[in-house]
Amino acid sequence: MPKAANGAAVERHAAKADTMLCLAENRSIGNAEFNRSRMMNYSNLLPSPRIVELEEEKINFARLTPGSAGSGVPVAVQERLGRMCEGNAGKIPVQIVGDEEQPAEGYELTIAAAGVSLKASGEAGFGYGLDRLEQLCVAGRLPLGVIRDEPAMGMRGFHVNFGGLRHMDCEQSLEVLEGMRRWNLNTVLIEYAERFPYRQHARISSVDALKREQVGALVSRSRELGIQVIPLQQCLGHVEHVLRHDEYAHLREEEEKQDQWCPLNEGSFDLFCELVDDVIETHPGLKMVHLGGDETRRLGECPRCAEFAREKGKGGLYLEFVQRAIQHVVDRGLTPIVWDDMICHYPEILDELPRELVIMYWEYWTTQVESAVFVARPEGCGVVVDRRWKEEWAGELDEVERRMIDRFTAPIDFETDFSAEFLDRFGPYLGEGFPKRVRAFPYLEYYRDRGFRVIGCGAGGSNYSLWNGLPDFPRYMDNIAAWSRRMAESGCMGVVTSAWYDFPIETLMPGIMCTGQTAWNPGV
């Protein structure tokens, strides 16, 4: 960190480091030094548990043996415990107890000299508790004490993007799933693009497309790992992989980019329905489907759409198509998800959208909960910063936010350049620090106040920027952590970290790890 950043930024980083040592903000602790040493001794407990009360005294793991299992304990959990204790000269029983009072995915693990007890209300909680038991075992010994743990939010996910990660095959995607499970993620957003094995429109599928049995293997393994699958099928934009083929040329909104089909051409909607129905068919047990809908920047370019947009606006044109796509999925008993950027750009259409819709709010530039960087989508000015951060306030920036500002932002005057209409609509959500700092991801509460459920989406490999020749891990990690803290405090559904660029799959792990850690326990 540069010497100039010796004020608020240093305080933030010192507080963050101290919080890392103290584990979590909501733990019932009496002795800070005691708990500081506990964190140092048990920093291998990741994602960090919420409440830890461990002693120096230890017992031998080899003496554990499966005890009785209470009613409601899944057979798979009992079998896993049996495998963990296989070969032990066991005399210390491990009791597994179903406890309805335990929170969803939470557990209570008690290790005593006379026996071990694991309480949970469901299979996920039992699984996380057994994970923790294995993590605690160092050199064949377990500390005595109690861990009470639960995730801060219900959805903790990652984006497996076959369309972007061109070198990722099915086997490697299964490895990514295994890594997600190790870090307590429970949702995978799978984007196939032309690598989906379409049946009715096989021409769209590329030579490196997955086979249908491979898609089935992905879905099946996800289910075994307790990971919900959400497939993404684009409904309007980012369909260049479709429109490059001559037989779909009549659906193009324009000829230059060929990445968006005409929303008023009935053939566009028919094709979308056939594609999404094919995806749904190969994903049994689905609950949610992502319809994309982002970055439709060519609305109103064909003559028919231009006339419609003059009468009802480009937002109305977007709504005309996306609303039908949403209803198509709802009619199949599924919950639709749409990216938020176009909805945010045309906020007047929000009231027309069905409340079954879940909004996935994506933003990859904010790295602080109180942010100098702001994405002003409704104003059409993109990623901006108050011009005073370039000079007067520059010394208060940490290195990550400084690089963000230098690379991505346009300087404006936050006090005078935003319209009265924008400030009237969004001003109450910008935070008390405005105009100097903006509350991170301020549209969260705006969407929620209008009756929508919201998922946050941060960057695990997006908006190509590098750090020492690698993906920009410092920026991504701070962005993911900011998302987790804000989603936890807002009570929204959770977070899914995106991955867009064709890096080697090993580079996905830092994003998975940071999402697992901060979405489970944002207090660290």
C-alpha positions in Angstrom: 0.0 0.0 0.0 1.5 3.4 -0.9 2.5 5.8 1.9 -0.3 8.2 1.0 -2.9 5.7 1.9 -2.2 6.0 5.6 -5.6 7.1 6.9 -9.0 5.4 6.6 -7.6 2.7 4.2 -5.0 1.6 6.8 -7.6 1.5 9.5 -9.9 -0.7 7.2 -7.1 -3.1 6.6 -6.0 -3.3 10.2 -9.6 -3.9 11.3 -9.9 -6.6 8.6 -6.7 -8.4 9.8 -7.9 -8.2 13.4 -11.3 -9.7 12.4 -9.5 -12.5 10.6 -7.8 -13.4 13.8 -10.9 -13.2 15.9 -12.9 -15.5 13.6 -16.4 -14.0 13.6 -18.3 -11.0 14.8 -21.1 -12.8 16.4 -19.2 -15.3 18.6 -19.8 -15.3 22.4 -16.3 -14.6 23.5 -14.9 -13.5 26.9 -11.2 -13.5 26.3 -9.9 -11.9 23.1 -6.4 -13.2 23.5 -7.7 -16.8 24.1 -9.7 -16.6 20.9 -6.8 -15.0 19.0 -4.7 -18.0 19.8 -7.5 -20.4 18.9 -7.7 -18.8 15.4 -4.0 -19.1 15.0 -4.1 -22.8 16.0 -7.1 -23.7 13.9 -6.8 -21.5 10.9 -7.3 -24.6 8.8 -11.0 -24.6 9.6 -12.2 -23.1 6.3 -14.6 -21.7 5.6 -14.2 -20.1 9.0 -16.9 -21.3 11.5 -19.1 -18.8 13.2 -18.6 -19.9 16.9 -15.5 -21.8 18.1 -14.8 -22.8 21.7 -11.9 -25.2 21.6 -9.5 -26.3 24.4 -5.9 -27.4 24.4 -6.7 -30.9 25.6 -7.1 -33.5 22.8 -8.4 -37.0 22.1 -7.2 -39.6 19.7 -9.3 -39.7 16.5 -8.5 -43.4 16.2 -10.7 -44.1 19.2 -13.8 -42.8 17.5 -16.6 -45.2 16.6 -20.0 -44.6 15.1 -22.6 -44.4 17.9 -26.4 -44.5 17.5 -28.0 -42.3 14.9 -31.2 -40.5 15.9 -34.3 -40.6 13.8 -34.2 -38.5 10.6 -30.5 -38.9 10.1 -29.9 -39.8 6.3 -28.4 -43.2 5.6 -25.7 -41.5 3.5 -24.5 -39.5 6.5 -24.3 -42.7 8.6 -22.4 -44.4 5.9 -19.9 -41.5 5.6 -19.3 -41.6 9.3 -18.7 -45.3 9.1 -16.1 -44.8 6.4 -14.4 -42.1 8.4 -14.0 -44.4 11.4 -13.2 -47.5 9.5 -10.3 -49.4 11.1 -10.4 -47.4 14.3 -10.0 -49.2 17.6 -13.1 -47.2 18.7 -14.3 -46.7 22.2 -15.5 -43.1 21.9 -18.9 -43.0 20.3 -19.9 -40.4 17.7 -23.6 -39.7 18.1 -25.5 -38.1 15.1 -28.7 -36.4 16.2 -31.4 -34.8 14.1 -32.3 -31.5 15.7 -35.1 -29.4 14.2 -33.9 -26.3 16.1 -30.6 -26.2 14.2 -30.6 -23.7 11.3 -30.8 -24.8 7.7 -27.3 -26.1 6.7 -26.1 -25.4 10.3 -24.7 -27.8 12.8 -23.4 -28.1 16.4 -20.3 -30.3 16.9 -19.3 -31.2 20.5 -16.1 -33.1 21.1 -15.7 -34.4 24.7 -13.5 -37.1 26.2 -16.6 -39.3 26.7 -18.1 -38.9 23.2 -18.7 -36.7 20.2 -22.1 -35.3 19.2 -23.1 -33.8 15.9 -26.5 -32.1 15.7 -28.1 -30.8 12.5 -31.5 -30.4 10.9 -30.7 -31.8 7.5 -28.2 -33.6 5.3 -26.3 -30.5 4.3 -25.7 -29.6 8.0 -24.6 -33.1 8.8 -22.2 -33.0 5.9 -20.7 -29.7 6.9 -20.3 -31.0 10.4 -18.5 -34.1 9.3 -16.3 -31.9 7.1 -15.4 -29.9 10.2 -14.6 -33.0 12.2 -12.1 -34.1 9.5 -10.6 -30.6 9.4 -10.1 -30.7 13.2 -8.0 -33.8 13.1 -4.3 -32.9 13.0 -1.7 -35.6 13.5 -4.5 -38.0 14.4 -5.8 -35.9 17.3 -8.9 -33.8 18.0 -9.3 -30.8 20.3 -12.1 -30.9 22.9 -14.7 -28.2 22.6 -17.7 -27.0 20.6 -18.3 -25.5 17.2 -21.7 -23.9 16.4 -21.9 -23.0 12.8 -24.2 -22.0 10.0 -23.9 -20.0 6.7 -24.7 -16.4 6.5 -26.8 -16.8 3.4 -28.8 -19.5 1.7 -27.3 -19.4 -1.8 -23.5 -19.6 -2.3 -22.6 -20.3 -5.9 -20.2 -20.2 -8.8 -20.5 -19.8 -12.5 -19.3 -22.8 -14.7 -19.1 -21.2 -18.1 -18.5 -23.7 -20.9 -19.1 -20.9 -23.5 -16.2 -18.8 -22.1 -13.9 -21.5 -20.7 -13.2 -23.1 -24.1 -10.6 -25.5 -22.8 -12.7 -26.9 -20.0 -14.1 -30.4 -20.7 -16.6 -32.3 -18.7 -14.1 -34.0 -16.5 -12.5 -30.7 -15.5 -16.0 -29.2 -14.8 -16.5 -32.2 -12.4 -13.3 -31.2 -10.7 -14.6 -27.6 -10.3 -17.8 -29.0 -8.7 -15.7 -31.0 -6.2 -13.8 -27.8 -5.3 -17.1 -26.0 -4.8 -18.3 -28.6 -2.4 -15.1 -28.5 -0.4 -15.7 -24.7 0.1 -19.3 -25.1 1.1 -20.9 -23.8 -2.1 -24.3 -25.1 -2.8 -25.2 -23.6 -6.3 -23.7 -23.8 -9.7 -24.8 -21.6 -12.6 -24.0 -23.4 -15.8 -23.8 -21.5 -19.0 -23.4 -23.7 -22.1 -23.9 -21.4 -25.1 -23.0 -23.4 -28.3 -21.5 -26.2 -26.2 -24.9 -27.5 -25.2 -26.0 -30.6 -27.2 -29.2 -29.2 -28.7 -31.4 -31.9 -30.2 -33.8 -30.0 -32.3 -31.3 -27.3 -33.4 -28.2 -29.4 -33.5 -26.5 -27.1 -36.0 -26.0 -24.5 -33.2 -23.9 -27.0 -31.1 -20.2 -26.6 -31.7 -17.7 -29.4 -32.4 -16.6 -29.3 -28.7 -20.1 -29.4 -27.3 -20.9 -31.7 -24.5 -22.8 -34.9 -25.1 -26.2 -35.3 -23.5 -24.9 -38.1 -21.2 -22.1 -35.7 -20.0 -24.7 -33.1 -19.1 -26.5 -35.8 -17.3 -23.3 -36.7 -15.4 -22.9 -33.0 -14.4 -26.4 -32.8 -13.1 -26.2 -36.1 -11.3 -22.9 -35.3 -9.6 -24.1 -31.9 -8.6 -27.1 -33.5 -6.9 -24.8 -36.0 -5.0 -22.7 -33.1 -3.8 -25.8 -31.1 -2.6 -25.2 -28.5 -5.3 -28.3 -26.9 -7.0 -27.9 -26.6 -10.8 -29.2 -23.4 -12.5 -28.7 -23.6 -16.3 -28.5 -20.4 -18.3 -30.2 -20.1 -21.7 -29.9 -16.6 -23.2 -33.3 -15.2 -24.2 -32.5 -12.1 -26.2 -28.8 -11.0 -26.4 -25.5 -12.8 -26.5 -26.9 -15.2 -29.1 -24.1 -14.7 -31.7 -23.5 -18.5 -31.6 -27.0 -18.9 -33.0 -27.2 -16.0 -35.4 -23.9 -16.7 -37.2 -25.7 -19.6 -38.9 -27.5 -18.6 -42.2 -30.7 -20.4 -41.4 -31.3 -18.0 -38.4 -30.3 -14.9 -40.3 -33.9 -13.7 -40.6 -34.0 -13.4 -36.8 -31.1 -10.9 -36.5 -31.8 -7.5 -35.1 -28.9 -6.1 -37.2 -26.2 -7.4 -39.4 -23.0 -6.0 -38.0 -22.7 -7.7 -34.6 -25.3 -10.4 -35.1 -25.5 -11.0 -31.4 -29.1 -10.1 -30.7 -32.3 -11.4 -32.3 -35.2 -9.2 -33.1 -37.6 -9.1 -30.1 -40.7 -8.5 -32.4 -40.0 -11.4 -34.7 -42.2 -14.2 -33.6 -39.6 -16.7 -34.8 -37.2 -15.4 -32.2 -39.6 -16.3 -29.4 -40.4 -19.7 -30.9 -36.7 -20.5 -31.2 -36.0 -19.4 -27.6 -38.8 -21.6 -26.3 -37.4 -24.6 -28.2 -33.9 -24.0 -26.9 -34.8 -23.5 -23.3 -37.2 -26.4 -23.3 -34.4 -28.6 -24.5 -32.2 -27.4 -21.7 -34.9 -28.0 -19.1 -35.5 -31.5 -20.4 -31.8 -32.4 -19.7 -31.9 -31.0 -16.2 -34.4 -33.1 -14.2 -35.3 -31.7 -10.8 -34.8 -28.1 -11.8 -36.1 -25.3 -9.6 -34.6 -22.2 -11.4 -33.6 -21.2 -14.9 -31.5 -18.2 -15.8 -32.7 -16.4 -18.9 -29.7 -14.1 -19.4 -31.2 -10.9 -20.8 -28.1 -8.8 -20.3 -26.3 -6.2 -22.5 -29.0 -6.0 -25.2 -27.5 -2.8 -26.6 -29.0 -3.1 -30.0 -32.6 -2.7 -29.1 -34.7 -0.8 -31.7 -32.3 -1.1 -34.6 -34.4 -2.9 -37.1 -37.1 -0.7 -38.7 -40.0 -2.5 -37.0 -38.4 -2.3 -33.5 -37.4 1.3 -34.1 -41.0 2.2 -34.7 -42.1 0.3 -31.5 -39.3 2.0 -29.5 -40.4 5.4 -30.6 -43.8 4.7 -29.1 -43.0 2.7 -26.0 -39.3 3.2 -25.5 -36.4 0.8 -25.6 -37.3 -0.4 -22.2 -40.8 -1.3 -23.4 -39.3 -3.2 -26.3 -37.1 -5.1 -23.9 -40.1 -5.8 -21.7 -42.1 -7.0 -24.7 -39.9 -10.0 -25.2 -38.4 -10.7 -21.8 -41.8 -10.7 -20.1 -42.9 -13.5 -22.4 -39.7 -15.5 -21.8 -40.3 -15.2 -18.1 -43.9 -16.4 -18.4 -42.8 -19.4 -20.5 -40.6 -20.6 -17.7 -43.1 -19.8 -14.9 -45.7 -21.9 -16.8 -43.3 -24.8 -16.5 -43.3 -24.5 -12.7 -39.8 -23.0 -12.6 -38.4 -19.8 -11.2 -36.9 -17.4 -13.8 -33.8 -15.4 -13.2 -32.7 -12.4 -15.3 -29.5 -10.3 -15.2 -30.3 -6.8 -13.8 -28.4 -4.4 -16.0 -31.1 -3.7 -18.6 -33.8 -3.5 -15.9 -31.6 -1.1 -14.0 -31.1 1.0 -17.2 -34.8 1.1 -17.8 -36.2 1.1 -14.2 -39.6 2.2 -15.4 -40.3 -1.4 -16.5 -39.8 -2.9 -13.1 -43.5 -2.5 -12.1 -44.5 -4.5 -15.2 -42.4 -7.6 -14.4 -43.9 -10.6 -12.5 -42.7 -11.0 -8.9 -41.9 -14.6 -9.6 -38.8 -13.2 -11.3 -35.5 -13.3 -9.4 -33.1 -10.5 -10.3 -29.4 -11.3 -10.5 -27.6 -8.1 -9.8 -24.1 -8.2 -11.3 -21.4 -5.6 -10.6 -17.6 -6.3 -10.8 -16.0 -2.9 -10.0 -16.9 -2.1 -6.4 -14.3 -3.4 -3.9 -15.4 -1.6 -0.7 -18.7 -1.6 1.2 -18.4 2.2 1.2 -17.2 2.7 -2.3 -15.6 5.5 -4.2 -16.6 3.6 -7.4 -20.2 3.7 -8.5 -22.0 2.1 -11.5 -24.7 4.6 -12.5 -26.6 2.4 -15.0 -29.9 4.4 -14.9 -28.0 7.5 -15.9 -26.3 5.7 -18.8 -22.8 6.8 -17.7 -21.4 3.4 -16.6 -18.6 3.1 -14.0 -17.9 6.5 -12.5 -16.1 8.2 -9.7 -16.4 11.7 -8.2 -13.6 13.7 -9.8 -12.3 14.7 -6.3 -10.9 11.1 -5.8 -8.4 11.9 -8.6 -6.8 14.6 -6.5 -8.3 15.9 -3.2 -9.2 12.5 -1.7 -6.7 10.3 -3.5 -4.6 9.6 -0.4 -7.5 7.8 1.2 -7.6 5.0 -1.4 -6.2 1.6 -1.0 -4.2 0.1 -3.8 -7.0 -2.0 -5.2 -9.5 0.8 -5.4 -6.9 3.1 -6.8 -6.1 0.7 -9.7 -9.9 0.3 -10.3 -10.3 4.1 -10.6 -7.4 4.5 -12.9 -8.4 1.7 -15.2 -12.2 1.7 -15.4 -13.8 4.9 -14.2 -14.9 8.2 -15.7 -14.6 11.2 -13.4 -17.8 13.3 -12.9 -19.2 15.6 -10.2 -21.5 13.5 -8.1 -23.2 16.6 -6.6 -24.1 18.2 -9.9 -24.0 15.7 -12.8 -26.7 13.3 -11.7 -30.2 14.2 -12.8 -32.9 15.2 -10.4 -35.0 12.3 -11.5 -32.1 9.9 -10.8 -31.5 11.3 -7.3 -35.2 11.3 -6.5 -35.5 7.6 -7.4 -32.2 6.3 -6.1 -30.8 8.9 -3.7 -32.3 7.2 -0.6 -30.3 4.1 -1.5 -26.9 5.7 -2.0 -25.9 5.8 1.7 -25.0 8.5 4.2 -21.5 8.9 2.8 -22.8 10.1 -0.6 -21.4 11.9 -2.6 -17.9 11.0 -1.3 -18.6 7.3 -0.9 -21.6 5.3 -2.2 -23.1 2.4 -0.4 -21.9 -0.7 -2.3 -24.5 -2.2 -4.7 -27.2 0.3 -3.8 -29.8 -1.1 -6.1 -30.1 -4.2 -3.8 -32.6 -2.5 -1.6 -34.3 -0.7 -4.5 -35.1 -4.1 -6.1 -36.1 -5.7 -2.9 -38.4 -2.8 -1.9 -40.3 -3.4 -5.1 -41.0 -7.0 -4.2 -38.2 -8.8 -6.0 -35.9 -11.4 -4.7 -32.2 -10.7 -5.5 -29.0 -12.7 -6.0 -25.7 -10.8 -6.1 -23.1 -11.6 -8.6 -19.4 -10.7 -8.2 -16.3 -11.2 -10.3 -14.2 -14.4 -10.2 -12.6 -13.7 -13.6 -14.4 -10.8 -15.4 -13.6 -7.5 -17.1 -10.2 -8.5 -18.2 -7.5 -7.0 -16.0 -4.3 -8.5 -14.8 -2.2 -8.7 -11.6 1.4 -9.8 -12.1 0.4 -11.5 -15.3 -2.4 -13.4 -13.6 -6.1 -12.7 -13.3 -6.7 -9.7 -11.1 -7.1 -11.7 -7.9 -6.9 -8.7 -5.4 -9.7 -6.9 -7.2 -11.9 -10.0 -7.6 -11.4 -11.1 -4.0 -12.3 -7.6 -2.6 -15.4 -7.5 -4.9 -16.6 -10.9 -3.8 -16.1 -10.0 -0.2 -18.0 -6.8 -0.5 -20.9 -8.6 -2.2 -21.0 -11.2 0.6 -21.1 -8.5 3.4 -23.8 -6.5 1.6 -25.9 -9.6 0.8 -25.7 -10.8 4.4 -26.8 -7.5 5.8 -29.6 -7.0 3.3 -31.1 -10.5 3.8 -31.2 -11.2 0.1 -30.9 -14.7 -1.4 -27.2 -15.0 -1.7 -24.2 -14.7 -4.1 -23.0 -16.3 -7.3 -19.5 -15.5 -8.5 -19.1 -15.2 -12.3 -16.2 -16.5 -14.5 -16.1 -15.3 -18.1 -12.6 -15.4 -19.6 -10.7 -18.4 -20.9 -8.2 -18.8 -18.1 -6.9 -22.2 -17.1 -9.4 -23.8 -14.7 -6.9 -23.7 -11.8 -7.4 -19.9 -11.7 -11.1 -20.5 -10.8 -10.2 -21.8 -7.4 -9.3 -18.5 -5.7 -12.8 -17.2 -6.7 -14.4 -20.4 -5.4 -12.4 -20.2 -2.1 -13.2 -16.5 -1.5 -16.9 -17.1 -2.3 -17.0 -20.0 0.1 -15.3 -18.2 2.8 -17.1 -14.8 2.7 -20.5 -16.1 1.8 -20.4 -18.5 4.7 -18.9 -16.1 7.2 -18.8 -12.4 6.0 -17.5 -11.3 9.4 -13.9 -12.6 8.7 
